[in-house]
């Protein structure tokens, strides 16, 4: 199975344009993604994607996430709390330069961010 990413040398990202609502987030949440490379086909369970995920301060999710692809997450900047309750209370707080890798089927979250954060994420399916 081939990786569906193009060769793309260093270039400056436009951090103002191209952001969109990530799948699974409420439009009112303010969460945004910027896909940097590749694409993920969740219907056919194929592909890979690298993206930035930007969460605004005050955002919290209410339920854990689970998906059928691998996920690697690097907290680039800001704060992220993992494991809060449905009211946004509790959980374990993290600051920039923390990392997680999750296999398919791993429940994770809910999440919150007090002041906002940017995550670098890579998602991919196991090769067939």
Beta strands, then each sheet from edge to edge (+ up, - down):
strand 1: 32-41
strand 2: 46-56
strand 3: 70-82
strand 4: 92-95
strand 5: 98-102
strand 6: 111-112
strand 7: 116-124
sheet 1: 1+ 2- 7+ 3- 4+
sheet 2: 1+ 2- 7+ 3- 5+
sheet 3: 1+ 2- 7+ 3- 6+
end
